Amino acid sequence: MTKYLLGIDSGLTVTKAALFDQAGHLAGVGRAEITRHEPHPRHVERDMDEHWQATCRAITLALEDAGASGGDVAAIGVSGHGDGLYPLDRDARPLGRAILSLDGRAHAIVARWQAEGRFPKMLAAMGQEVAPSSPAALLAWIKQHEPQRYAALAHLLYCKDWLRLKLTGVIATDRTEASTAFTEVRSQVWDQDVAALFDLPEIMDRLPPVLEPTAIAGKVTPEAAAATGLSAGTPVATGLHDVTATAVGMGVVEAGRLAVVAGTYCINEVISPEPATDPAWFCRNGFAPGTWMNMSISPASSANIDWFVSQFCRDATRQAREEGVSVFQVLEPELARAFDEADAPVYHPFLYGSPHGPIASAAFLGVLGRHGRGDLMRALIEGVVFNHRTHVDALRRRFALDSVSLAGGGARSPRIAQLFADALALPVSVPEAEEVGALGAAMCAGVAAGWYPDLPAAAGACCRVSRSYRPDADRNARLERSYRHYLRSVEAVKDLWHSGSDAA
């Protein structure tokens, strides 16, 4: 009987379940959307029971897609979006809706902490300066604004931990998720003094046990088996924060390789054998003891491209649908003409956020009457790559980088992948697997089941490259000039962000 590993990857809008064989080949996949609730400005939430039901559908669809049954699944691994908050009461039931990592309700609390001079202390103690979506900031907000809810809070979980609880009945988290808040950066464990930095010393009693990502956290219960089609007793690995799971699924399991994800978030991360702290990145726990994952991120990547295509390329989208091809294949002639030009407008890809603070906004600069849609798309693509370059340059101040593994929506386009190589002056590889986050979770399950001795061995068995790109010296020289112009333009408009915010 063929056996598979099941990887569950739950993001901000969709939960995916994917079955992989021992060589990491995708056998079946299922997807289910999850409703996002925004009841007040800056509040972004989801119903936790609906989240579980959507995950059950995704698992069922994956089994159907593979023509498999629950008995064909050897082990399960889970990954989910990081940060945010999944609160439970004493009966391990949802204490209201989960709060997602897009939530910004705690912005005033974070601003106060910064004004009080706490950021340097946070950086030294836990390896990062907190954002409004941090569990620490969200808990401080709940303590201040919803004291009854805070008093009833018995268990603090993260996205994947809630799903694993529903699969197994076991409350736990892993080292990568734990380090989003309340862990000391060098010891890599929960720390009372770190919790006190956020005026939350009492939270220590409500934090879950921390297990290794590749440990068996529990087994599928009869109730979960009935809801999903899985077999009761199937082992479930602890799993990983989705950003780390994506890197693992790309085969980035050693220092020196840069993992870049061009998706909703601009993610740029590198493993180190010792903690290295800087305000420009989060220094969080790596997938194994004595490793750290250094993440320089912002919500400013290929979601900008998706926005432009949905708003201004509807004709190309219809044509692509009729012809059964990618919309970028339809747009390629326009893009090719634009990239043949000596220069293009500049685009700031800050529709949803930026590395420059919460009030930054997107903009096209230097648009002339001779420019068409292709020119704007070129500017937009270059702006997205340049935002990644901003983060990568920060990491290069501390880490020696020799190559890039690229995933996300931007990786699907050979043009964009080559642009990354030319702009970063590094060789770029695109992984064969499309569902790299689910693959990373499945690899944890494979180690837990004894298929592989450790995650590096799992990467050797499961992770392959589909395409490679070498940087071109001439294009790099041109892009270097354009990048410097991009940086100057960002600095030039910062005062206008403030003016626009005040006017609003």
Stockholm file with secondary structure:
# STOCKHOLM 1.0

chainA/1-504         MTKYLLGIDSGLTVTKAALFDQAGHLAGVGRAEITRHEPHPRHVERDMDEHWQATCRAITLALEDAGASGGDVAAIGVSGHGDGLYPLDRDARPLGRAILSLDGRAHAIVARWQAEGRFPKMLAAMGQEVAPSSPAALLAWIKQHEPQRYAALAHLLYCKDWLRLKLTGVIATDRTEASTAFTEVRSQVWDQDVAALFDLPEIMDRLPPVLEPTAIAGKVTPEAAAATGLSAGTPVATGLHDVTATAVGMGVVEAGRLAVVAGTYCINEVISPEPATDPAWFCRNGFAPGTWMNMSISPASSANIDWFVSQFCRDATRQAREEGVSVFQVLEPELARAFDEADAPVYHPFLYGSPHGPIASAAFLGVLGRHGRGDLMRALIEGVVFNHRTHVDALRRRFALDSVSLAGGGARSPRIAQLFADALALPVSVPEAEEVGALGAAMCAGVAAGWYPDLPAAAGACCRVSRSYRPDADRNARLERSYRHYLRSVEAVKDLWHSGSDAA
#=GR chainA/1-504 SS CCCEEEEEEECSSEEEEEEECTTCCEEEEEEEECCCBCCSTTCCEECHHHHHHHHHHHHHHHHHHHTCCBTTEEEEEEEECCSSBEEECTTSCBCSCEECTTCCTTHHHHHHHHHTTCHHHHHHHHSSCCCTTSHHHHHHHHHHHCHHHHHHCCEEECHHHHHHHHHHSCCCEEHHHHTTSSBCTTTCSBCHHHHHHTTCGGGGGGSCCEECTTSEEEECCHHHHHHHSBCTTCEEECCEEHHHHHHHHTTCCSTTEEEEEESSSEEEEEEESSCCCBTTBEEEECSSTTCEEEEEEESCSTHHHHHHHHHHCHHHHHHHHHHTSCHHHHHHHHHHHHHHSSCCCEEECCSSCCTTCTTCCCEEESCCTTCCHHHHHHHHHHHHHHHHHHHHHHHHTTCCCCEEEEESGGGGCHHHHHHHHHHHTSCEEEESCSCHHHHHHHHHHHHHTTSSSSHHHHHHHHCCEEEEECCCHHHHHHHHHHHHHHHHHHHHHHHHHHHHHHHC
#=GC SS_cons         CCCEEEEEEECSSEEEEEEECTTCCEEEEEEEECCCBCCSTTCCEECHHHHHHHHHHHHHHHHHHHTCCBTTEEEEEEEECCSSBEEECTTSCBCSCEECTTCCTTHHHHHHHHHTTCHHHHHHHHSSCCCTTSHHHHHHHHHHHCHHHHHHCCEEECHHHHHHHHHHSCCCEEHHHHTTSSBCTTTCSBCHHHHHHTTCGGGGGGSCCEECTTSEEEECCHHHHHHHSBCTTCEEECCEEHHHHHHHHTTCCSTTEEEEEESSSEEEEEEESSCCCBTTBEEEECSSTTCEEEEEEESCSTHHHHHHHHHHCHHHHHHHHHHTSCHHHHHHHHHHHHHHSSCCCEEECCSSCCTTCTTCCCEEESCCTTCCHHHHHHHHHHHHHHHHHHHHHHHHTTCCCCEEEEESGGGGCHHHHHHHHHHHTSCEEEESCSCHHHHHHHHHHHHHTTSSSSHHHHHHHHCCEEEEECCCHHHHHHHHHHHHHHHHHHHHHHHHHHHHHHHC
//
